[in-house]
Amino acid sequence: MLMLFKADEIIIEIMERKMTEKIKNAMPLAISIGLLPPLWAVVSSWVGIEFGWVALACGGIYVAAGDDVKNGPGISLGFLLGCIWGYIANKCMQITGINQNLLVFLVLCIMGFVCVILAITVFEKAVYLPAWLGSWAVALGIFGQTPQADMLENFIKLLIAMLAGVWYIGAFNNYFQKFLRNRGNKND
């Protein structure tokens, strides 16, 4: 009976050690995610970027692309092309004299097809296709709500938010986590 209680104590001790190790491993990510994106959310509103949330989604795309700074330029180019694509699509959808549902279908169908062909053939490895497609969708949503007079200003703000997602929420966040891990290892 005494052995059974000892086994329970040993199991509990092992579980506590594993949990402590898991928490230690998760801490740099938790700190960086808890600190850097909220800082961007505050700063973006201070500088007049109403849709700073876009950076958070774009940071997610950066991480999904491998969380590697070497992928940053291709992701950034994809975001730029997506903004341009969203602007063009928005302009095309303002054409009158055609059934609006048919127009939306044709614009999205043709531009989506051309986007994929260009990304795979012309831009090949220079552009990250999911960034292009994702930013096109975001740009369509934002430009669809934007008065014509504010279109260029919102284009620039949107691109800044997307690039902040790649280079601040994504790449800098990665370096910040490595910094925290290295500090943690030195303190052990």
Residue pairs with C-beta under 8 A, 6 or more apart in sequence:
24 184
27 180
27 184
28 176
28 177
28 178
28 180
28 181
28 184
29 177
31 180
32 173
32 176
32 177
32 180
33 173
36 168
36 169
36 172
36 173
36 176
37 55
37 56
37 59
37 169
37 173
40 52
40 55
40 56
40 164
40 168
40 169
41 52
41 53
41 56
43 52
44 52
44 55
44 161
44 164
45 52
48 157
49 157
49 160
49 161
50 157
51 142
51 157
51 158
51 161
52 161
52 164
53 161
54 138
54 142
54 158
54 161
54 162
54 165
55 161
55 162
55 164
55 165
55 168
55 169
56 165
56 169
57 134
57 138
57 165
58 75
58 79
58 131
58 134
58 135
58 161
58 162
58 163
58 164
58 165
58 166
58 169
58 170
59 165
59 166
59 168
59 169
59 170
59 173
60 165
61 75
61 128
61 130
61 131
61 134
61 165
62 71
62 72
62 75
62 165
62 166
62 169
62 170
62 171
63 170
64 130
65 71
65 74
65 75
65 128
65 130
65 131
67 170
67 174
69 171
69 174
71 128
72 166
72 167
72 170
72 171
73 126
74 125
74 126
74 127
74 128
74 131
75 128
75 131
75 166
75 170
76 131
76 162
76 163
76 166
76 167
77 123
77 126
77 127
77 128
77 131
78 119
78 127
78 128
78 129
78 130
78 131
78 132
78 134
78 135
79 131
79 132
79 135
79 159
79 162
79 163
79 165
79 166
80 135
80 159
80 162
81 115
81 123
81 127
81 132
81 135
81 136
82 131
82 132
82 133
82 134
82 135
82 136
82 137
82 138
82 139
82 162
83 135
83 136
83 139
83 155
83 158
83 159
83 162
85 111
85 115
85 132
85 135
85 136
85 139
86 135
86 136
86 137
86 138
86 139
86 140
86 142
86 143
87 139
87 143
87 151
87 155
88 111
89 107
89 108
89 111
89 136
89 139
89 140
90 139
90 140
90 143
90 144
92 103
92 107
92 111
93 100
93 103
93 104
93 107
93 144
95 103
111 136
112 133
115 129
115 132
115 133
115 136
116 129
119 127
119 129
119 132
120 129
135 162
138 158
138 162
139 155
139 158
142 154
142 158
143 151
143 154
143 155
146 154
